[in-house]
Amino acid sequence: MKQIEQSLAVITKQETIRVGLSEILYFEKELRIISVHTRSKIYRYYGTFKDLPECLDRRFYRCHNSFFVNLEKIKVLRRYELELENGETIRISQRCYPAMRHTYLTFIMSGEGLK
């Protein structure tokens, strides 16, 4: 039996797109618009972060009020920012940094981040 990758349905007025969770680098929120960032494209839709955790698995972590990041895509974790495998940097709030660091270290030490 073939395993089907987990995905997220991004629904806009014009289209509905299925995006694999492993393709997503991070989510960004600006006002009521959520941007789903992948290596090749950015998908935007109206929504809130309130319902997002229900759709995601443990590789996603909220590192800032405006960002959910895919822990698998982190290349470097620095104090108050992280660098993704595509070279982009994302802010980590000062309040969230200790928990972010702990979560990321636990994630990579468990072997999940080494795939």
Order of alpha helices (4+ residues) and beta strands (2+ residues): beta-beta-beta-beta-beta-alpha-beta-beta-beta-beta-beta-alpha
